[in-house]
Each structure stands twice: as structure tokens, then as C-alpha cells.
Amino acid sequence: FIGDGGSDELKGAKELGIKTILTEYLLKRDEEQHNAIKKFADYCIKDFKEIKSVLF
């Protein structure tokens, strides 16, 4: 599952056992918000081009 964490979708996907990718470039957050969301991500990417390296 790929998301920006803006609506707790990464948490939901993680609870269902789905691998998650946090897209850090869509929403800018302060460090505290970022860390709270990042704990639900298996991978974090800063550019969409990085998805290829995560998926393959």
C-alpha cells in the first residue's frame, strides 16, 4: 500500500498485514508528526521514482 499517511491509511493497511510505503514528498510535516506516521511504514520514499527499487 502506498500513501502519505494523511488519513491514517498506513496504520489501517499495516493492521491488515499489508506492506506499506510512506510517500514523504506529498505532505510536509514536522518531525513529531513524521515519526508518528513513519512507525506504520515498511518503506519511506522521498521521490516517486524510488518505488521501483522498493517493489523489485
mmCIF file of the N, C-alpha and C atoms, coordinates in Angstrom:
data_MODEL
# 
_entry.id   MODEL 
# 
loop_
_atom_site.group_PDB 
_atom_site.id 
_atom_site.type_symbol 
_atom_site.label_atom_id 
_atom_site.label_alt_id 
_atom_site.label_comp_id 
_atom_site.label_asym_id 
_atom_site.label_entity_id 
_atom_site.label_seq_id 
_atom_site.pdbx_PDB_ins_code 
_atom_site.Cartn_x 
_atom_site.Cartn_y 
_atom_site.Cartn_z 
_atom_site.occupancy 
_atom_site.B_iso_or_equiv 
_atom_site.pdbx_formal_charge 
_atom_site.auth_seq_id 
_atom_site.auth_comp_id 
_atom_site.auth_asym_id 
_atom_site.auth_atom_id 
_atom_site.pdbx_PDB_model_num 
ATOM 1   N N  . PHE A 1 1  ? 0.840  -1.168 0.000  1.00 0.00 ? 1  PHE A N  1 
ATOM 2   C CA . PHE A 1 1  ? 0.000  0.000  0.000  1.00 0.00 ? 1  PHE A CA 1 
ATOM 3   C C  . PHE A 1 1  ? 0.888  1.234  0.000  1.00 0.00 ? 1  PHE A C  1 
ATOM 4   N N  . ILE A 1 2  ? 0.547  2.191  -0.820 1.00 0.00 ? 2  ILE A N  1 
ATOM 5   C CA . ILE A 1 2  ? 1.320  3.429  -0.921 1.00 0.00 ? 2  ILE A CA 1 
ATOM 6   C C  . ILE A 1 2  ? 0.443  4.587  -0.476 1.00 0.00 ? 2  ILE A C  1 
ATOM 7   N N  . GLY A 1 3  ? 0.931  5.398  0.464  1.00 0.00 ? 3  GLY A N  1 
ATOM 8   C CA . GLY A 1 3  ? 0.157  6.545  0.920  1.00 0.00 ? 3  GLY A CA 1 
ATOM 9   C C  . GLY A 1 3  ? 1.022  7.577  1.608  1.00 0.00 ? 3  GLY A C  1 
ATOM 10  N N  . ASP A 1 4  ? 0.423  8.739  1.843  1.00 0.00 ? 4  ASP A N  1 
ATOM 11  C CA . ASP A 1 4  ? 1.140  9.831  2.504  1.00 0.00 ? 4  ASP A CA 1 
ATOM 12  C C  . ASP A 1 4  ? 0.856  9.895  4.001  1.00 0.00 ? 4  ASP A C  1 
ATOM 13  N N  . GLY A 1 5  ? -0.001 9.027  4.499  1.00 0.00 ? 5  GLY A N  1 
ATOM 14  C CA . GLY A 1 5  ? -0.300 8.982  5.925  1.00 0.00 ? 5  GLY A CA 1 
ATOM 15  C C  . GLY A 1 5  ? -1.238 10.067 6.397  1.00 0.00 ? 5  GLY A C  1 
ATOM 16  N N  . GLY A 1 6  ? -1.821 10.799 5.481  1.00 0.00 ? 6  GLY A N  1 
ATOM 17  C CA . GLY A 1 6  ? -2.676 11.925 5.835  1.00 0.00 ? 6  GLY A CA 1 
ATOM 18  C C  . GLY A 1 6  ? -3.989 11.561 6.501  1.00 0.00 ? 6  GLY A C  1 
ATOM 19  N N  . SER A 1 7  ? -4.428 10.324 6.356  1.00 0.00 ? 7  SER A N  1 
ATOM 20  C CA . SER A 1 7  ? -5.708 9.936  6.961  1.00 0.00 ? 7  SER A CA 1 
ATOM 21  C C  . SER A 1 7  ? -5.614 8.561  7.629  1.00 0.00 ? 7  SER A C  1 
ATOM 22  N N  . ASP A 1 8  ? -4.486 8.273  8.230  1.00 0.00 ? 8  ASP A N  1 
ATOM 23  C CA . ASP A 1 8  ? -4.253 7.011  8.953  1.00 0.00 ? 8  ASP A CA 1 
ATOM 24  C C  . ASP A 1 8  ? -4.374 5.767  8.085  1.00 0.00 ? 8  ASP A C  1 
ATOM 25  N N  . GLU A 1 9  ? -4.277 5.929  6.766  1.00 0.00 ? 9  GLU A N  1 
ATOM 26  C CA . GLU A 1 9  ? -4.400 4.775  5.880  1.00 0.00 ? 9  GLU A CA 1 
ATOM 27  C C  . GLU A 1 9  ? -3.242 3.795  6.028  1.00 0.00 ? 9  GLU A C  1 
ATOM 28  N N  . LEU A 1 10 ? -2.067 4.284  6.364  1.00 0.00 ? 10 LEU A N  1 
ATOM 29  C CA . LEU A 1 10 ? -0.930 3.382  6.554  1.00 0.00 ? 10 LEU A CA 1 
ATOM 30  C C  . LEU A 1 10 ? -1.142 2.504  7.786  1.00 0.00 ? 10 LEU A C  1 
ATOM 31  N N  . LYS A 1 11 ? -1.689 3.084  8.829  1.00 0.00 ? 11 LYS A N  1 
ATOM 32  C CA . LYS A 1 11 ? -1.985 2.324  10.048 1.00 0.00 ? 11 LYS A CA 1 
ATOM 33  C C  . LYS A 1 11 ? -2.979 1.213  9.739  1.00 0.00 ? 11 LYS A C  1 
ATOM 34  N N  . GLY A 1 12 ? -4.043 1.540  9.007  1.00 0.00 ? 12 GLY A N  1 
ATOM 35  C CA . GLY A 1 12 ? -5.048 0.541  8.652  1.00 0.00 ? 12 GLY A CA 1 
ATOM 36  C C  . GLY A 1 12 ? -4.476 -0.571 7.799  1.00 0.00 ? 12 GLY A C  1 
ATOM 37  N N  . ALA A 1 13 ? -3.674 -0.205 6.812  1.00 0.00 ? 13 ALA A N  1 
ATOM 38  C CA . ALA A 1 13 ? -3.063 -1.210 5.942  1.00 0.00 ? 13 ALA A CA 1 
ATOM 39  C C  . ALA A 1 13 ? -2.129 -2.113 6.747  1.00 0.00 ? 13 ALA A C  1 
ATOM 40  N N  . LYS A 1 14 ? -1.342 -1.511 7.615  1.00 0.00 ? 14 LYS A N  1 
ATOM 41  C CA . LYS A 1 14 ? -0.395 -2.271 8.441  1.00 0.00 ? 14 LYS A CA 1 
ATOM 42  C C  . LYS A 1 14 ? -1.138 -3.255 9.349  1.00 0.00 ? 14 LYS A C  1 
ATOM 43  N N  . GLU A 1 15 ? -2.260 -2.817 9.929  1.00 0.00 ? 15 GLU A N  1 
ATOM 44  C CA . GLU A 1 15 ? -3.052 -3.686 10.802 1.00 0.00 ? 15 GLU A CA 1 
ATOM 45  C C  . GLU A 1 15 ? -3.632 -4.876 10.045 1.00 0.00 ? 15 GLU A C  1 
ATOM 46  N N  . LEU A 1 16 ? -3.833 -4.726 8.745  1.00 0.00 ? 16 LEU A N  1 
ATOM 47  C CA . LEU A 1 16 ? -4.336 -5.818 7.904  1.00 0.00 ? 16 LEU A CA 1 
ATOM 48  C C  . LEU A 1 16 ? -3.218 -6.704 7.363  1.00 0.00 ? 16 LEU A C  1 
ATOM 49  N N  . GLY A 1 17 ? -1.973 -6.364 7.698  1.00 0.00 ? 17 GLY A N  1 
ATOM 50  C CA . GLY A 1 17 ? -0.838 -7.165 7.267  1.00 0.00 ? 17 GLY A CA 1 
ATOM 51  C C  . GLY A 1 17 ? -0.311 -6.814 5.887  1.00 0.00 ? 17 GLY A C  1 
ATOM 52  N N  . ILE A 1 18 ? -0.697 -5.655 5.378  1.00 0.00 ? 18 ILE A N  1 
ATOM 53  C CA . ILE A 1 18 ? -0.260 -5.206 4.062  1.00 0.00 ? 18 ILE A CA 1 
ATOM 54  C C  . ILE A 1 18 ? 1.044  -4.422 4.207  1.00 0.00 ? 18 ILE A C  1 
ATOM 55  N N  . LYS A 1 19 ? 2.018  -4.674 3.344  1.00 0.00 ? 19 LYS A N  1 
ATOM 56  C CA . LYS A 1 19 ? 3.256  -3.887 3.339  1.00 0.00 ? 19 LYS A CA 1 
ATOM 57  C C  . LYS A 1 19 ? 2.926  -2.448 2.957  1.00 0.00 ? 19 LYS A C  1 
ATOM 58  N N  . THR A 1 20 ? 3.583  -1.501 3.597  1.00 0.00 ? 20 THR A N  1 
ATOM 59  C CA . THR A 1 20 ? 3.259  -0.088 3.395  1.00 0.00 ? 20 THR A CA 1 
ATOM 60  C C  . THR A 1 20 ? 4.468  0.721  2.947  1.00 0.00 ? 20 THR A C  1 
ATOM 61  N N  . ILE A 1 21 ? 4.181  1.731  2.127  1.00 0.00 ? 21 ILE A N  1 
ATOM 62  C CA . ILE A 1 21 ? 5.196  2.669  1.653  1.00 0.00 ? 21 ILE A CA 1 
ATOM 63  C C  . ILE A 1 21 ? 4.699  4.077  1.954  1.00 0.00 ? 21 ILE A C  1 
ATOM 64  N N  . LEU A 1 22 ? 5.467  4.813  2.723  1.00 0.00 ? 22 LEU A N  1 
ATOM 65  C CA . LEU A 1 22 ? 5.141  6.204  3.039  1.00 0.00 ? 22 LEU A CA 1 
ATOM 66  C C  . LEU A 1 22 ? 5.762  7.112  1.995  1.00 0.00 ? 22 LEU A C  1 
ATOM 67  N N  . THR A 1 23 ? 4.940  7.920  1.351  1.00 0.00 ? 23 THR A N  1 
ATOM 68  C CA . THR A 1 23 ? 5.434  8.902  0.388  1.00 0.00 ? 23 THR A CA 1 
ATOM 69  C C  . THR A 1 23 ? 5.674  10.201 1.138  1.00 0.00 ? 23 THR A C  1 
ATOM 70  N N  . GLU A 1 24 ? 6.920  10.489 1.419  1.00 0.00 ? 24 GLU A N  1 
ATOM 71  C CA . GLU A 1 24 ? 7.274  11.649 2.233  1.00 0.00 ? 24 GLU A CA 1 
ATOM 72  C C  . GLU A 1 24 ? 7.195  12.971 1.476  1.00 0.00 ? 24 GLU A C  1 
ATOM 73  N N  . TYR A 1 25 ? 7.069  12.924 0.177  1.00 0.00 ? 25 TYR A N  1 
ATOM 74  C CA . TYR A 1 25 ? 7.109  14.147 -0.622 1.00 0.00 ? 25 TYR A CA 1 
ATOM 75  C C  . TYR A 1 25 ? 5.739  14.798 -0.818 1.00 0.00 ? 25 TYR A C  1 
ATOM 76  N N  . LEU A 1 26 ? 4.655  14.124 -0.493 1.00 0.00 ? 26 LEU A N  1 
ATOM 77  C CA . LEU A 1 26 ? 3.328  14.691 -0.752 1.00 0.00 ? 26 LEU A CA 1 
ATOM 78  C C  . LEU A 1 26 ? 2.875  15.674 0.329  1.00 0.00 ? 26 LEU A C  1 
ATOM 79  N N  . LEU A 1 27 ? 3.045  15.309 1.576  1.00 0.00 ? 27 LEU A N  1 
ATOM 80  C CA . LEU A 1 27 ? 2.657  16.181 2.685  1.00 0.00 ? 27 LEU A CA 1 
ATOM 81  C C  . LEU A 1 27 ? 3.884  16.499 3.526  1.00 0.00 ? 27 LEU A C  1 
ATOM 82  N N  . LYS A 1 28 ? 4.096  17.757 3.811  1.00 0.00 ? 28 LYS A N  1 
ATOM 83  C CA . LYS A 1 28 ? 5.216  18.171 4.658  1.00 0.00 ? 28 LYS A CA 1 
ATOM 84  C C  . LYS A 1 28 ? 4.734  18.203 6.107  1.00 0.00 ? 28 LYS A C  1 
ATOM 85  N N  . ARG A 1 29 ? 5.539  17.620 6.995  1.00 0.00 ? 29 ARG A N  1 
ATOM 86  C CA . ARG A 1 29 ? 5.175  17.545 8.408  1.00 0.00 ? 29 ARG A CA 1 
ATOM 87  C C  . ARG A 1 29 ? 6.358  17.940 9.278  1.00 0.00 ? 29 ARG A C  1 
ATOM 88  N N  . ASP A 1 30 ? 6.032  18.264 10.529 1.00 0.00 ? 30 ASP A N  1 
ATOM 89  C CA . ASP A 1 30 ? 7.128  18.479 11.461 1.00 0.00 ? 30 ASP A CA 1 
ATOM 90  C C  . ASP A 1 30 ? 7.645  17.099 11.897 1.00 0.00 ? 30 ASP A C  1 
ATOM 91  N N  . GLU A 1 31 ? 8.761  17.079 12.571 1.00 0.00 ? 31 GLU A N  1 
ATOM 92  C CA . GLU A 1 31 ? 9.425  15.818 12.916 1.00 0.00 ? 31 GLU A CA 1 
ATOM 93  C C  . GLU A 1 31 ? 8.544  14.908 13.773 1.00 0.00 ? 31 GLU A C  1 
ATOM 94  N N  . GLU A 1 32 ? 7.819  15.479 14.715 1.00 0.00 ? 32 GLU A N  1 
ATOM 95  C CA . GLU A 1 32 ? 6.959  14.676 15.591 1.00 0.00 ? 32 GLU A CA 1 
ATOM 96  C C  . GLU A 1 32 ? 5.849  13.978 14.799 1.00 0.00 ? 32 GLU A C  1 
ATOM 97  N N  . GLN A 1 33 ? 5.193  14.715 13.904 1.00 0.00 ? 33 GLN A N  1 
ATOM 98  C CA . GLN A 1 33 ? 4.144  14.125 13.067 1.00 0.00 ? 33 GLN A CA 1 
ATOM 99  C C  . GLN A 1 33 ? 4.732  13.044 12.164 1.00 0.00 ? 33 GLN A C  1 
ATOM 100 N N  . HIS A 1 34 ? 5.869  13.342 11.579 1.00 0.00 ? 34 HIS A N  1 
ATOM 101 C CA . HIS A 1 34 ? 6.517  12.399 10.668 1.00 0.00 ? 34 HIS A CA 1 
ATOM 102 C C  . HIS A 1 34 ? 6.839  11.089 11.390 1.00 0.00 ? 34 HIS A C  1 
ATOM 103 N N  . ASN A 1 35 ? 7.410  11.183 12.570 1.00 0.00 ? 35 ASN A N  1 
ATOM 104 C CA . ASN A 1 35 ? 7.775  9.987  13.323 1.00 0.00 ? 35 ASN A CA 1 
ATOM 105 C C  . ASN A 1 35 ? 6.554  9.172  13.731 1.00 0.00 ? 35 ASN A C  1 
ATOM 106 N N  . ALA A 1 36 ? 5.449  9.849  14.044 1.00 0.00 ? 36 ALA A N  1 
ATOM 107 C CA . ALA A 1 36 ? 4.221  9.150  14.420 1.00 0.00 ? 36 ALA A CA 1 
ATOM 108 C C  . ALA A 1 36 ? 3.666  8.343  13.251 1.00 0.00 ? 36 ALA A C  1 
ATOM 109 N N  . ILE A 1 37 ? 3.775  8.871  12.054 1.00 0.00 ? 37 ILE A N  1 
ATOM 110 C CA . ILE A 1 37 ? 3.277  8.183  10.859 1.00 0.00 ? 37 ILE A CA 1 
ATOM 111 C C  . ILE A 1 37 ? 4.279  7.137  10.373 1.00 0.00 ? 37 ILE A C  1 
ATOM 112 N N  . LYS A 1 38 ? 5.549  7.464  10.446 1.00 0.00 ? 38 LYS A N  1 
ATOM 113 C CA . LYS A 1 38 ? 6.606  6.590  9.916  1.00 0.00 ? 38 LYS A CA 1 
ATOM 114 C C  . LYS A 1 38 ? 6.615  5.216  10.583 1.00 0.00 ? 38 LYS A C  1 
ATOM 115 N N  . LYS A 1 39 ? 6.154  5.129  11.818 1.00 0.00 ? 39 LYS A N  1 
ATOM 116 C CA . LYS A 1 39 ? 6.176  3.832  12.507 1.00 0.00 ? 39 LYS A CA 1 
ATOM 117 C C  . LYS A 1 39 ? 5.251  2.808  11.853 1.00 0.00 ? 39 LYS A C  1 
ATOM 118 N N  . PHE A 1 40 ? 4.335  3.262  10.995 1.00 0.00 ? 40 PHE A N  1 
ATOM 119 C CA . PHE A 1 40 ? 3.437  2.349  10.288 1.00 0.00 ? 40 PHE A CA 1 
ATOM 120 C C  . PHE A 1 40 ? 3.927  2.032  8.874  1.00 0.00 ? 40 PHE A C  1 
ATOM 121 N N  . ALA A 1 41 ? 5.098  2.529  8.512  1.00 0.00 ? 41 ALA A N  1 
ATOM 122 C CA . ALA A 1 41 ? 5.623  2.332  7.157  1.00 0.00 ? 41 ALA A CA 1 
ATOM 123 C C  . ALA A 1 41 ? 6.729  1.279  7.138  1.00 0.00 ? 41 ALA A C  1 
ATOM 124 N N  . ASP A 1 42 ? 6.631  0.370  6.187  1.00 0.00 ? 42 ASP A N  1 
ATOM 125 C CA . ASP A 1 42 ? 7.722  -0.583 5.969  1.00 0.00 ? 42 ASP A CA 1 
ATOM 126 C C  . ASP A 1 42 ? 8.850  0.081  5.195  1.00 0.00 ? 42 ASP A C  1 
ATOM 127 N N  . TYR A 1 43 ? 8.478  0.994  4.305  1.00 0.00 ? 43 TYR A N  1 
ATOM 128 C CA . TYR A 1 43 ? 9.438  1.732  3.486  1.00 0.00 ? 43 TYR A CA 1 
ATOM 129 C C  . TYR A 1 43 ? 9.024  3.195  3.434  1.00 0.00 ? 43 TYR A C  1 
ATOM 130 N N  . CYS A 1 44 ? 9.994  4.072  3.265  1.00 0.00 ? 44 CYS A N  1 
ATOM 131 C CA . CYS A 1 44 ? 9.734  5.503  3.081  1.00 0.00 ? 44 CYS A CA 1 
ATOM 132 C C  . CYS A 1 44 ? 10.447 5.946  1.811  1.00 0.00 ? 44 CYS A C  1 
ATOM 133 N N  . ILE A 1 45 ? 9.740  6.710  1.007  1.00 0.00 ? 45 ILE A N  1 
ATOM 134 C CA . ILE A 1 45 ? 10.357 7.223  -0.216 1.00 0.00 ? 45 ILE A CA 1 
ATOM 135 C C  . ILE A 1 45 ? 10.204 8.735  -0.263 1.00 0.00 ? 45 ILE A C  1 
ATOM 136 N N  . LYS A 1 46 ? 11.196 9.390  -0.822 1.00 0.00 ? 46 LYS A N  1 
ATOM 137 C CA . LYS A 1 46 ? 11.183 10.843 -0.947 1.00 0.00 ? 46 LYS A CA 1 
ATOM 138 C C  . LYS A 1 46 ? 10.838 11.284 -2.366 1.00 0.00 ? 46 LYS A C  1 
ATOM 139 N N  . ASP A 1 47 ? 10.851 10.328 -3.306 1.00 0.00 ? 47 ASP A N  1 
ATOM 140 C CA . ASP A 1 47 ? 10.541 10.611 -4.705 1.00 0.00 ? 47 ASP A CA 1 
ATOM 141 C C  . ASP A 1 47 ? 9.837  9.383  -5.279 1.00 0.00 ? 47 ASP A C  1 
ATOM 142 N N  . PHE A 1 48 ? 8.822  9.610  -6.100 1.00 0.00 ? 48 PHE A N  1 
ATOM 143 C CA . PHE A 1 48 ? 8.056  8.500  -6.663 1.00 0.00 ? 48 PHE A CA 1 
ATOM 144 C C  . PHE A 1 48 ? 8.942  7.518  -7.433 1.00 0.00 ? 48 PHE A C  1 
ATOM 145 N N  . LYS A 1 49 ? 10.033 7.994  -7.987 1.00 0.00 ? 49 LYS A N  1 
ATOM 146 C CA . LYS A 1 49 ? 10.949 7.131  -8.741 1.00 0.00 ? 49 LYS A CA 1 
ATOM 147 C C  . LYS A 1 49 ? 11.539 6.018  -7.870 1.00 0.00 ? 49 LYS A C  1 
ATOM 148 N N  . GLU A 1 50 ? 11.559 6.218  -6.570 1.00 0.00 ? 50 GLU A N  1 
ATOM 149 C CA . GLU A 1 50 ? 12.122 5.228  -5.652 1.00 0.00 ? 50 GLU A CA 1 
ATOM 150 C C  . GLU A 1 50 ? 11.238 3.996  -5.496 1.00 0.00 ? 50 GLU A C  1 
ATOM 151 N N  . ILE A 1 51 ? 9.987  4.072  -5.888 1.00 0.00 ? 51 ILE A N  1 
ATOM 152 C CA . ILE A 1 51 ? 9.069  2.944  -5.728 1.00 0.00 ? 51 ILE A CA 1 
ATOM 153 C C  . ILE A 1 51 ? 9.595  1.709  -6.444 1.00 0.00 ? 51 ILE A C  1 
ATOM 154 N N  . LYS A 1 52 ? 10.174 1.899  -7.588 1.00 0.00 ? 52 LYS A N  1 
ATOM 155 C CA . LYS A 1 52 ? 10.700 0.774  -8.364 1.00 0.00 ? 52 LYS A CA 1 
ATOM 156 C C  . LYS A 1 52 ? 11.722 -0.025 -7.555 1.00 0.00 ? 52 LYS A C  1 
ATOM 157 N N  . SER A 1 53 ? 12.592 0.655  -6.839 1.00 0.00 ? 53 SER A N  1 
ATOM 158 C CA . SER A 1 53 ? 13.612 -0.052 -6.054 1.00 0.00 ? 53 SER A CA 1 
ATOM 159 C C  . SER A 1 53 ? 13.006 -0.751 -4.839 1.00 0.00 ? 53 SER A C  1 
ATOM 160 N N  . VAL A 1 54 ? 11.901 -0.253 -4.335 1.00 0.00 ? 54 VAL A N  1 
ATOM 161 C CA . VAL A 1 54 ? 11.234 -0.862 -3.186 1.00 0.00 ? 54 VAL A CA 1 
ATOM 162 C C  . VAL A 1 54 ? 10.442 -2.099 -3.616 1.00 0.00 ? 54 VAL A C  1 
ATOM 163 N N  . LEU A 1 55 ? 9.806  -2.025 -4.769 1.00 0.00 ? 55 LEU A N  1 
ATOM 164 C CA . LEU A 1 55 ? 8.939  -3.110 -5.218 1.00 0.00 ? 55 LEU A CA 1 
ATOM 165 C C  . LEU A 1 55 ? 9.682  -4.265 -5.872 1.00 0.00 ? 55 LEU A C  1 
ATOM 166 N N  . PHE A 1 56 ? 10.868 -4.004 -6.410 1.00 0.00 ? 56 PHE A N  1 
ATOM 167 C CA . PHE A 1 56 ? 11.561 -5.066 -7.154 1.00 0.00 ? 56 PHE A CA 1 
ATOM 168 C C  . PHE A 1 56 ? 12.878 -5.427 -6.534 1.00 0.00 ? 56 PHE A C  1 
# 
